[in-house]
């Protein structure tokens, strides 16, 4: 069952003049809850703070949000579910200029855990390239802002079960990320992931996997990727704060015979981290 708190109150309605609705003026975090705990909460909070700074949004009170998260967790009857946090600039007059006095809106909601097949983790997923490309704006690069039209258009380029994710490219044709994930490549025992200098979402799980890789002695490089370079990798995998790590078994016409050694190690260590 979905539960919703808007500014701490049980409610499912926001003002029609809220800038989150009018302009997509805000940020969001999608967080996994396991046994009453959000394992990556600190990373989610750090990204939210960075986003608020970039957008000149008033920083919400952490203690208040943590109290409201606790209420949602208490209201749930399952051990594994999702909490989504949305912060908007709040209500304002018509027009793009910031309101003189910001009164942010915070929306917290709980949602059922997605029905992801175990085979996605164990055997890998099939991935395609999307035709919809990402606009480039250094100021917005990395942010989980409320404007997701590019991802919506890209995700609706396919409607079958043939593919589990689509990769999005920059205007120059370099790989950036997936519609709901980040991508990693392993080549010659080194770990690579696209640089997110001008576009893309800097995922919380992306950061976690980068840190884990370094902990186990792998050098990590953020760089630009062409399709050809990506397909010549030894291993490929996707990351997301909900599903963790999905190996890629097929991309375009390139097949990977088995889940790679580095991918397996990171999957195991990530599971250990989340289970603590």
TAHU-V88421 format. One record per backbone hydrogen bond with DSSP energy under -1.0 kcal/mol. NH is the residue of the N-H (numbers start at 1). CO is the residue of the C=O. If there is no record, write none. Layout:
BEGIN
nh=NH co=CO
nh=NH co=CO
END
This chain:
BEGIN
nh=5 co=108
nh=6 co=9
nh=7 co=106
nh=9 co=6
nh=18 co=15
nh=19 co=90
nh=22 co=18
nh=23 co=19
nh=25 co=19
nh=26 co=24
nh=27 co=87
nh=28 co=144
nh=29 co=85
nh=31 co=83
nh=33 co=81
nh=34 co=37
nh=35 co=79
nh=37 co=34
nh=41 co=38
nh=44 co=40
nh=45 co=41
nh=46 co=42
nh=47 co=43
nh=48 co=44
nh=49 co=45
nh=50 co=46
nh=51 co=47
nh=52 co=48
nh=53 co=49
nh=54 co=50
nh=55 co=51
nh=57 co=52
nh=65 co=61
nh=66 co=62
nh=67 co=63
nh=68 co=64
nh=69 co=65
nh=70 co=66
nh=71 co=67
nh=72 co=68
nh=73 co=69
nh=74 co=70
nh=75 co=71
nh=81 co=33
nh=82 co=111
nh=83 co=31
nh=84 co=109
nh=85 co=29
nh=86 co=107
nh=87 co=27
nh=88 co=105
nh=89 co=25
nh=92 co=17
nh=105 co=88
nh=107 co=86
nh=108 co=5
nh=109 co=84
nh=110 co=3
nh=111 co=82
nh=116 co=114
nh=120 co=117
nh=122 co=118
nh=123 co=119
nh=124 co=119
nh=125 co=247
nh=127 co=250
nh=128 co=165
nh=130 co=167
nh=134 co=169
nh=137 co=198
nh=140 co=137
nh=141 co=137
nh=142 co=200
nh=143 co=140
nh=146 co=26
nh=148 co=146
nh=152 co=148
nh=153 co=149
nh=154 co=150
nh=155 co=151
nh=156 co=152
nh=157 co=154
nh=164 co=126
nh=167 co=128
nh=168 co=177
nh=170 co=174
nh=173 co=170
nh=175 co=225
nh=176 co=168
nh=178 co=181
nh=179 co=166
nh=182 co=239
nh=184 co=237
nh=185 co=192
nh=186 co=235
nh=187 co=190
nh=190 co=187
nh=191 co=219
nh=192 co=185
nh=193 co=221
nh=195 co=223
nh=202 co=142
nh=203 co=201
nh=207 co=203
nh=208 co=204
nh=209 co=205
nh=210 co=206
nh=211 co=207
nh=212 co=208
nh=213 co=209
nh=214 co=210
nh=215 co=211
nh=216 co=212
nh=217 co=214
nh=218 co=213
nh=221 co=191
nh=223 co=193
nh=230 co=226
nh=231 co=227
nh=232 co=228
nh=233 co=230
nh=234 co=186
nh=235 co=186
nh=237 co=184
nh=238 co=246
nh=239 co=182
nh=240 co=244
nh=244 co=240
nh=246 co=238
nh=248 co=236
nh=249 co=125
nh=250 co=125
nh=251 co=254
nh=252 co=127
nh=254 co=251
nh=256 co=249
nh=264 co=260
nh=265 co=261
nh=266 co=262
nh=267 co=263
nh=268 co=264
nh=269 co=265
nh=270 co=266
nh=271 co=267
nh=272 co=268
nh=273 co=269
nh=274 co=270
nh=275 co=271
END
